[in-house]
């Protein structure tokens, strides 16, 4: 029986433009280290940048495009069954690859299964307890022939922002943010503003009733941001505790389900079940 290749695509800051490592790094290592001998894991390096936030300076969108090309190359080189796993921005890369499959530009049988931890394009209802959806919007189509497991935390705004969250506007405005290529960023900003193509375009209007709604939205956005920030904050010698914090990075260290498994352990178990019983011809929600 052929070994199953698990291609791991990390989140923002976990890789860099010249990353040619093969050993899995970052949060997803907690997934691949838990797999049995039927699997061989390989890291897929890409810029993993968000404008000036990480090494390289490429915009989130440009970084994702490079990642898509490298994943497709890695799938072709695997020479056997392949599963894809991603974390955060890595999920966006994989979702774009699945979009290529749905559009017929990549063979559907090239990918056996997909696992996504904190997908910025997580669909509504994909994870029990998550009433919102990914902060970046709906994302590309997913082929019915490839089983997908989403792993997310209700307090992680990256995968579970509220429907009308102000954080969505920030995501829209910064998708092309790049100090390396500011002209492209300004051009994309102008297109966004001119076409009013924000995710929240239909939910924002002038009027007193809207102001009252916006106060609620501001409070919700504050709570969402606190969940994203670290549990302990420090600024100019002042240290603050943030009990809500760290939700986006806790998938390898904190229990996520009733059985006490972390998000990474949940995904590792699911991958092994897929290998044992074969990929079900349906998109699977997280248990």
BALOBA-1460 file (C-alpha; in Angstrom, 3 decimals):
// residues 287
<rec num="1" residu="x" x="0.000" y="0.000" z="0.000"/>
<rec num="2" residu="x" x="1.325" y="3.435" z="-0.945"/>
<rec num="3" residu="x" x="2.161" y="5.848" z="1.805"/>
<rec num="4" residu="x" x="-0.249" y="8.750" z="2.052"/>
<rec num="5" residu="x" x="1.458" y="12.127" z="1.673"/>
<rec num="6" residu="x" x="0.125" y="14.801" z="4.014"/>
<rec num="7" residu="x" x="1.004" y="18.278" z="2.739"/>
<rec num="8" residu="x" x="0.964" y="20.886" z="5.528"/>
<rec num="9" residu="x" x="0.496" y="24.599" z="4.818"/>
<rec num="10" residu="x" x="1.135" y="26.881" z="7.777"/>
<rec num="11" residu="x" x="-0.309" y="30.186" z="8.874"/>
<rec num="12" residu="x" x="0.919" y="33.771" z="8.657"/>
<rec num="13" residu="x" x="4.506" y="34.071" z="9.871"/>
<rec num="14" residu="x" x="5.108" y="30.308" z="10.021"/>
<rec num="15" residu="x" x="6.870" y="30.246" z="6.645"/>
<rec num="16" residu="x" x="8.752" y="32.706" z="4.418"/>
<rec num="17" residu="x" x="9.323" y="33.371" z="0.690"/>
<rec num="18" residu="x" x="12.441" y="31.167" z="0.369"/>
<rec num="19" residu="x" x="11.199" y="28.402" z="2.650"/>
<rec num="20" residu="x" x="12.203" y="25.078" z="1.081"/>
<rec num="21" residu="x" x="11.992" y="22.968" z="4.242"/>
<rec num="22" residu="x" x="10.285" y="19.606" z="4.022"/>
<rec num="23" residu="x" x="9.899" y="18.892" z="7.752"/>
<rec num="24" residu="x" x="6.557" y="20.139" z="9.081"/>
<rec num="25" residu="x" x="6.807" y="23.182" z="11.322"/>
<rec num="26" residu="x" x="4.541" y="25.380" z="13.423"/>
<rec num="27" residu="x" x="1.157" y="24.413" z="14.805"/>
<rec num="28" residu="x" x="0.503" y="21.710" z="12.207"/>
<rec num="29" residu="x" x="3.443" y="19.677" z="13.469"/>
<rec num="30" residu="x" x="1.179" y="18.691" z="16.367"/>
<rec num="31" residu="x" x="-1.095" y="17.088" z="13.761"/>
<rec num="32" residu="x" x="1.523" y="15.258" z="11.708"/>
<rec num="33" residu="x" x="3.468" y="14.013" z="14.757"/>
<rec num="34" residu="x" x="0.302" y="12.204" z="15.882"/>
<rec num="35" residu="x" x="-0.117" y="10.255" z="12.619"/>
<rec num="36" residu="x" x="0.813" y="6.588" z="12.278"/>
<rec num="37" residu="x" x="3.213" y="4.873" z="9.882"/>
<rec num="38" residu="x" x="0.825" y="4.979" z="6.920"/>
<rec num="39" residu="x" x="1.633" y="8.657" z="6.413"/>
<rec num="40" residu="x" x="4.576" y="10.734" z="5.304"/>
<rec num="41" residu="x" x="4.270" y="14.448" z="6.105"/>
<rec num="42" residu="x" x="5.756" y="17.275" z="4.070"/>
<rec num="43" residu="x" x="5.851" y="21.012" z="4.703"/>
<rec num="44" residu="x" x="4.868" y="23.339" z="1.848"/>
<rec num="45" residu="x" x="6.728" y="26.635" z="2.213"/>
<rec num="46" residu="x" x="5.353" y="29.910" z="0.837"/>
<rec num="47" residu="x" x="5.606" y="33.615" z="1.834"/>
<rec num="48" residu="x" x="2.923" y="33.349" z="4.570"/>
<rec num="49" residu="x" x="2.926" y="37.143" z="4.766"/>
<rec num="50" residu="x" x="0.289" y="39.785" z="5.420"/>
<rec num="51" residu="x" x="1.876" y="42.935" z="4.054"/>
<rec num="52" residu="x" x="4.330" y="44.325" z="6.625"/>
<rec num="53" residu="x" x="3.169" y="41.833" z="9.276"/>
<rec num="54" residu="x" x="5.572" y="39.049" z="8.225"/>
<rec num="55" residu="x" x="8.846" y="38.543" z="6.348"/>
<rec num="56" residu="x" x="8.705" y="39.342" z="2.646"/>
<rec num="57" residu="x" x="6.157" y="42.152" z="2.631"/>
<rec num="58" residu="x" x="3.837" y="40.584" z="0.054"/>
<rec num="59" residu="x" x="0.132" y="41.199" z="0.504"/>
<rec num="60" residu="x" x="-2.059" y="38.440" z="1.897"/>
<rec num="61" residu="x" x="-3.525" y="37.892" z="-1.557"/>
<rec num="62" residu="x" x="-0.145" y="37.720" z="-3.304"/>
<rec num="63" residu="x" x="1.211" y="35.416" z="-0.590"/>
<rec num="64" residu="x" x="-1.766" y="33.103" z="-1.069"/>
<rec num="65" residu="x" x="-1.243" y="32.965" z="-4.840"/>
<rec num="66" residu="x" x="2.362" y="31.804" z="-4.362"/>
<rec num="67" residu="x" x="1.164" y="29.192" z="-1.874"/>
<rec num="68" residu="x" x="-1.382" y="27.833" z="-4.344"/>
<rec num="69" residu="x" x="1.298" y="27.291" z="-6.991"/>
<rec num="70" residu="x" x="3.567" y="25.502" z="-4.521"/>
<rec num="71" residu="x" x="0.806" y="23.222" z="-3.245"/>
<rec num="72" residu="x" x="-0.172" y="22.229" z="-6.786"/>
<rec num="73" residu="x" x="3.492" y="21.475" z="-7.537"/>
<rec num="74" residu="x" x="3.778" y="19.401" z="-4.350"/>
<rec num="75" residu="x" x="0.625" y="17.417" z="-5.197"/>
<rec num="76" residu="x" x="2.069" y="16.596" z="-8.626"/>
<rec num="77" residu="x" x="5.390" y="15.511" z="-7.098"/>
<rec num="78" residu="x" x="3.808" y="13.258" z="-4.454"/>
<rec num="79" residu="x" x="3.162" y="10.389" z="-6.859"/>
<rec num="80" residu="x" x="0.455" y="8.803" z="-4.699"/>
<rec num="81" residu="x" x="-2.515" y="9.611" z="-2.465"/>
<rec num="82" residu="x" x="-2.396" y="13.109" z="-0.976"/>
<rec num="83" residu="x" x="-4.182" y="14.813" z="1.909"/>
<rec num="84" residu="x" x="-3.932" y="18.545" z="2.574"/>
<rec num="85" residu="x" x="-3.961" y="20.227" z="5.980"/>
<rec num="86" residu="x" x="-3.819" y="23.948" z="6.631"/>
<rec num="87" residu="x" x="-3.826" y="26.456" z="9.452"/>
<rec num="88" residu="x" x="-5.149" y="30.022" z="9.168"/>
<rec num="89" residu="x" x="-3.677" y="31.586" z="5.990"/>
<rec num="90" residu="x" x="-2.677" y="28.073" z="4.928"/>
<rec num="91" residu="x" x="-6.402" y="27.252" z="4.820"/>
<rec num="92" residu="x" x="-6.916" y="30.090" z="2.357"/>
<rec num="93" residu="x" x="-4.207" y="28.589" z="0.159"/>
<rec num="94" residu="x" x="-5.869" y="25.164" z="0.265"/>
<rec num="95" residu="x" x="-9.327" y="26.626" z="-0.367"/>
<rec num="96" residu="x" x="-7.954" y="28.220" z="-3.549"/>
<rec num="97" residu="x" x="-6.530" y="24.841" z="-4.593"/>
<rec num="98" residu="x" x="-9.950" y="23.252" z="-4.009"/>
<rec num="99" residu="x" x="-11.409" y="26.024" z="-6.154"/>
<rec num="100" residu="x" x="-9.107" y="24.876" z="-8.970"/>
<rec num="101" residu="x" x="-10.463" y="21.340" z="-8.525"/>
<rec num="102" residu="x" x="-14.076" y="22.567" z="-8.566"/>
<rec num="103" residu="x" x="-13.375" y="24.522" z="-11.758"/>
<rec num="104" residu="x" x="-11.820" y="21.475" z="-13.449"/>
<rec num="105" residu="x" x="-8.283" y="22.893" z="-13.565"/>
<rec num="106" residu="x" x="-6.950" y="20.177" z="-11.224"/>
<rec num="107" residu="x" x="-7.988" y="16.515" z="-11.119"/>
<rec num="108" residu="x" x="-10.417" y="15.742" z="-8.280"/>
<rec num="109" residu="x" x="-8.747" y="12.386" z="-7.561"/>
<rec num="110" residu="x" x="-5.438" y="14.132" z="-6.850"/>
<rec num="111" residu="x" x="-6.595" y="14.961" z="-3.296"/>
<rec num="112" residu="x" x="-8.050" y="12.347" z="-0.938"/>
<rec num="113" residu="x" x="-9.081" y="14.572" z="1.992"/>
<rec num="114" residu="x" x="-8.606" y="18.038" z="3.489"/>
<rec num="115" residu="x" x="-8.364" y="19.280" z="7.082"/>
<rec num="116" residu="x" x="-8.584" y="22.991" z="7.919"/>
<rec num="117" residu="x" x="-7.802" y="24.572" z="11.301"/>
<rec num="118" residu="x" x="-9.146" y="28.122" z="11.748"/>
<rec num="119" residu="x" x="-10.136" y="28.676" z="8.122"/>
<rec num="120" residu="x" x="-10.602" y="32.425" z="7.402"/>
<rec num="121" residu="x" x="-13.250" y="31.311" z="4.868"/>
<rec num="122" residu="x" x="-14.969" y="28.769" z="7.123"/>
<rec num="123" residu="x" x="-18.598" y="28.282" z="6.002"/>
<rec num="124" residu="x" x="-21.453" y="29.044" z="8.349"/>
<rec num="125" residu="x" x="-22.478" y="25.930" z="10.286"/>
<rec num="126" residu="x" x="-19.322" y="23.977" z="9.446"/>
<rec num="127" residu="x" x="-18.296" y="23.691" z="13.110"/>
<rec num="128" residu="x" x="-20.751" y="23.116" z="15.993"/>
<rec num="129" residu="x" x="-20.812" y="26.133" z="18.288"/>
<rec num="130" residu="x" x="-19.595" y="28.542" z="15.607"/>
<rec num="131" residu="x" x="-22.551" y="30.773" z="14.742"/>
<rec num="132" residu="x" x="-20.594" y="33.106" z="12.480"/>
<rec num="133" residu="x" x="-18.241" y="32.275" z="9.634"/>
<rec num="134" residu="x" x="-14.739" y="33.034" z="8.380"/>
<rec num="135" residu="x" x="-13.613" y="36.662" z="8.583"/>
<rec num="136" residu="x" x="-12.506" y="36.700" z="4.922"/>
<rec num="137" residu="x" x="-15.878" y="35.665" z="3.477"/>
<rec num="138" residu="x" x="-17.221" y="32.549" z="1.811"/>
<rec num="139" residu="x" x="-14.212" y="31.498" z="-0.290"/>
<rec num="140" residu="x" x="-14.088" y="29.366" z="-3.460"/>
<rec num="141" residu="x" x="-16.370" y="26.424" z="-4.155"/>
<rec num="142" residu="x" x="-15.515" y="23.026" z="-2.665"/>
<rec num="143" residu="x" x="-15.863" y="19.839" z="-4.747"/>
<rec num="144" residu="x" x="-18.375" y="17.373" z="-3.298"/>
<rec num="145" residu="x" x="-15.981" y="14.496" z="-4.017"/>
<rec num="146" residu="x" x="-13.377" y="15.638" z="-1.448"/>
<rec num="147" residu="x" x="-14.169" y="15.198" z="2.276"/>
<rec num="148" residu="x" x="-13.280" y="18.255" z="4.361"/>
<rec num="149" residu="x" x="-13.049" y="18.676" z="8.120"/>
<rec num="150" residu="x" x="-13.122" y="22.153" z="9.634"/>
<rec num="151" residu="x" x="-11.684" y="22.650" z="13.119"/>
<rec num="152" residu="x" x="-12.517" y="25.945" z="14.791"/>
<rec num="153" residu="x" x="-13.148" y="27.616" z="18.144"/>
<rec num="154" residu="x" x="-16.268" y="29.769" z="18.697"/>
<rec num="155" residu="x" x="-14.125" y="32.587" z="20.150"/>
<rec num="156" residu="x" x="-11.612" y="32.596" z="17.280"/>
<rec num="157" residu="x" x="-12.656" y="35.492" z="15.065"/>
<rec num="158" residu="x" x="-10.510" y="34.291" z="12.165"/>
<rec num="159" residu="x" x="-12.857" y="31.373" z="11.533"/>
<rec num="160" residu="x" x="-15.948" y="32.587" z="13.433"/>
<rec num="161" residu="x" x="-16.447" y="36.327" z="13.085"/>
<rec num="162" residu="x" x="-20.015" y="37.526" z="13.585"/>
<rec num="163" residu="x" x="-22.025" y="38.025" z="10.419"/>
<rec num="164" residu="x" x="-21.837" y="41.844" z="10.411"/>
<rec num="165" residu="x" x="-18.506" y="42.198" z="12.236"/>
<rec num="166" residu="x" x="-16.471" y="45.342" z="11.690"/>
<rec num="167" residu="x" x="-13.445" y="43.039" z="11.593"/>
<rec num="168" residu="x" x="-14.686" y="41.919" z="8.168"/>
<rec num="169" residu="x" x="-14.209" y="45.474" z="6.903"/>
<rec num="170" residu="x" x="-10.630" y="45.409" z="8.166"/>
<rec num="171" residu="x" x="-10.051" y="42.104" z="6.359"/>
<rec num="172" residu="x" x="-11.455" y="43.558" z="3.129"/>
<rec num="173" residu="x" x="-9.309" y="46.708" z="3.395"/>
<rec num="174" residu="x" x="-6.072" y="44.839" z="4.118"/>
<rec num="175" residu="x" x="-6.356" y="41.878" z="1.736"/>
<rec num="176" residu="x" x="-3.971" y="43.583" z="-0.727"/>
<rec num="177" residu="x" x="-2.025" y="45.578" z="1.908"/>
<rec num="178" residu="x" x="1.641" y="45.744" z="0.952"/>
<rec num="179" residu="x" x="4.387" y="48.295" z="1.527"/>
<rec num="180" residu="x" x="6.364" y="46.408" z="-1.085"/>
<rec num="181" residu="x" x="3.723" y="47.142" z="-3.740"/>
<rec num="182" residu="x" x="1.679" y="50.113" z="-2.445"/>
<rec num="183" residu="x" x="0.373" y="51.032" z="-5.909"/>
<rec num="184" residu="x" x="-1.469" y="47.710" z="-6.239"/>
<rec num="185" residu="x" x="-2.860" y="48.097" z="-2.731"/>
<rec num="186" residu="x" x="-4.172" y="51.610" z="-3.451"/>
<rec num="187" residu="x" x="-5.679" y="50.442" z="-6.741"/>
<rec num="188" residu="x" x="-7.483" y="47.570" z="-5.026"/>
<rec num="189" residu="x" x="-8.664" y="49.891" z="-2.250"/>
<rec num="190" residu="x" x="-10.132" y="52.257" z="-4.824"/>
<rec num="191" residu="x" x="-11.947" y="49.379" z="-6.556"/>
<rec num="192" residu="x" x="-13.326" y="48.219" z="-3.207"/>
<rec num="193" residu="x" x="-14.574" y="51.686" z="-2.264"/>
<rec num="194" residu="x" x="-15.888" y="52.575" z="-5.732"/>
<rec num="195" residu="x" x="-17.860" y="49.331" z="-6.043"/>
<rec num="196" residu="x" x="-18.790" y="49.214" z="-2.342"/>
<rec num="197" residu="x" x="-17.901" y="45.532" z="-2.419"/>
<rec num="198" residu="x" x="-17.302" y="45.172" z="1.311"/>
<rec num="199" residu="x" x="-18.713" y="42.037" z="2.918"/>
<rec num="200" residu="x" x="-20.861" y="44.348" z="5.060"/>
<rec num="201" residu="x" x="-22.019" y="46.564" z="2.193"/>
<rec num="202" residu="x" x="-25.686" y="45.608" z="2.605"/>
<rec num="203" residu="x" x="-25.564" y="45.844" z="6.396"/>
<rec num="204" residu="x" x="-24.348" y="49.444" z="6.718"/>
<rec num="205" residu="x" x="-26.424" y="52.579" z="6.110"/>
<rec num="206" residu="x" x="-26.958" y="56.045" z="7.532"/>
<rec num="207" residu="x" x="-29.553" y="56.742" z="10.211"/>
<rec num="208" residu="x" x="-30.144" y="56.692" z="13.975"/>
<rec num="209" residu="x" x="-31.147" y="53.018" z="13.982"/>
<rec num="210" residu="x" x="-27.855" y="52.163" z="12.270"/>
<rec num="211" residu="x" x="-25.912" y="54.074" z="14.945"/>
<rec num="212" residu="x" x="-27.498" y="51.932" z="17.657"/>
<rec num="213" residu="x" x="-26.655" y="48.823" z="15.655"/>
<rec num="214" residu="x" x="-23.092" y="50.014" z="15.189"/>
<rec num="215" residu="x" x="-22.603" y="50.404" z="18.944"/>
<rec num="216" residu="x" x="-23.429" y="46.728" z="19.298"/>
<rec num="217" residu="x" x="-21.130" y="45.891" z="16.400"/>
<rec num="218" residu="x" x="-18.286" y="47.845" z="18.013"/>
<rec num="219" residu="x" x="-18.704" y="45.949" z="21.265"/>
<rec num="220" residu="x" x="-18.766" y="42.627" z="19.396"/>
<rec num="221" residu="x" x="-15.673" y="43.589" z="17.395"/>
<rec num="222" residu="x" x="-13.829" y="44.468" z="20.617"/>
<rec num="223" residu="x" x="-14.612" y="41.053" z="22.090"/>
<rec num="224" residu="x" x="-13.526" y="39.358" z="18.858"/>
<rec num="225" residu="x" x="-10.218" y="41.233" z="18.828"/>
<rec num="226" residu="x" x="-9.605" y="40.396" z="22.502"/>
<rec num="227" residu="x" x="-10.069" y="36.717" z="21.651"/>
<rec num="228" residu="x" x="-7.401" y="37.049" z="18.962"/>
<rec num="229" residu="x" x="-4.845" y="38.952" z="21.064"/>
<rec num="230" residu="x" x="-2.473" y="37.096" z="23.454"/>
<rec num="231" residu="x" x="-3.669" y="36.206" z="26.980"/>
<rec num="232" residu="x" x="-1.101" y="38.629" z="28.425"/>
<rec num="233" residu="x" x="-0.518" y="42.082" z="26.985"/>
<rec num="234" residu="x" x="2.348" y="44.483" z="27.700"/>
<rec num="235" residu="x" x="2.774" y="48.084" z="26.572"/>
<rec num="236" residu="x" x="5.406" y="50.527" z="27.883"/>
<rec num="237" residu="x" x="5.898" y="48.562" z="31.053"/>
<rec num="238" residu="x" x="2.178" y="48.112" z="31.707"/>
<rec num="239" residu="x" x="1.101" y="44.461" z="31.846"/>
<rec num="240" residu="x" x="-2.507" y="43.433" z="31.368"/>
<rec num="241" residu="x" x="-4.282" y="40.111" z="31.625"/>
<rec num="242" residu="x" x="-6.583" y="39.141" z="28.755"/>
<rec num="243" residu="x" x="-8.507" y="35.992" z="29.820"/>
<rec num="244" residu="x" x="-10.331" y="35.811" z="26.473"/>
<rec num="245" residu="x" x="-7.095" y="35.858" z="24.491"/>
<rec num="246" residu="x" x="-5.093" y="33.309" z="22.574"/>
<rec num="247" residu="x" x="-8.006" y="31.536" z="20.861"/>
<rec num="248" residu="x" x="-6.345" y="31.546" z="17.449"/>
<rec num="249" residu="x" x="-3.187" y="29.784" z="18.628"/>
<rec num="250" residu="x" x="-4.669" y="27.344" z="21.166"/>
<rec num="251" residu="x" x="-5.482" y="24.453" z="18.805"/>
<rec num="252" residu="x" x="-2.315" y="22.563" z="19.763"/>
<rec num="253" residu="x" x="-2.466" y="23.141" z="23.512"/>
<rec num="254" residu="x" x="-6.045" y="23.341" z="24.829"/>
<rec num="255" residu="x" x="-8.936" y="20.828" z="24.787"/>
<rec num="256" residu="x" x="-11.417" y="21.568" z="22.046"/>
<rec num="257" residu="x" x="-13.958" y="18.758" z="22.302"/>
<rec num="258" residu="x" x="-15.798" y="16.974" z="25.124"/>
<rec num="259" residu="x" x="-13.242" y="14.165" z="25.086"/>
<rec num="260" residu="x" x="-10.423" y="16.534" z="26.007"/>
<rec num="261" residu="x" x="-8.704" y="16.415" z="22.608"/>
<rec num="262" residu="x" x="-6.990" y="19.472" z="21.185"/>
<rec num="263" residu="x" x="-7.958" y="20.714" z="17.734"/>
<rec num="264" residu="x" x="-4.768" y="19.221" z="16.300"/>
<rec num="265" residu="x" x="-5.548" y="15.837" z="17.858"/>
<rec num="266" residu="x" x="-9.107" y="15.953" z="16.505"/>
<rec num="267" residu="x" x="-7.743" y="16.544" z="13.013"/>
<rec num="268" residu="x" x="-5.086" y="13.810" z="13.325"/>
<rec num="269" residu="x" x="-7.711" y="11.255" z="14.359"/>
<rec num="270" residu="x" x="-10.007" y="12.235" z="11.495"/>
<rec num="271" residu="x" x="-7.194" y="11.930" z="8.948"/>
<rec num="272" residu="x" x="-6.450" y="8.401" z="10.147"/>
<rec num="273" residu="x" x="-10.129" y="7.464" z="9.953"/>
<rec num="274" residu="x" x="-10.198" y="8.735" z="6.368"/>
<rec num="275" residu="x" x="-7.194" y="6.574" z="5.545"/>
<rec num="276" residu="x" x="-8.788" y="3.524" z="7.173"/>
<rec num="277" residu="x" x="-12.274" y="3.708" z="5.722"/>
<rec num="278" residu="x" x="-11.666" y="5.728" z="2.582"/>
<rec num="279" residu="x" x="-12.767" y="9.239" z="1.773"/>
<rec num="280" residu="x" x="-16.532" y="9.626" z="2.097"/>
<rec num="281" residu="x" x="-17.995" y="11.387" z="-0.898"/>
<rec num="282" residu="x" x="-19.273" y="14.327" z="1.098"/>
<rec num="283" residu="x" x="-18.023" y="17.384" z="2.939"/>
<rec num="284" residu="x" x="-17.803" y="16.472" z="6.637"/>
<rec num="285" residu="x" x="-18.453" y="18.981" z="9.463"/>
<rec num="286" residu="x" x="-16.348" y="18.829" z="12.628"/>
<rec num="287" residu="x" x="-17.674" y="16.444" z="15.271"/>
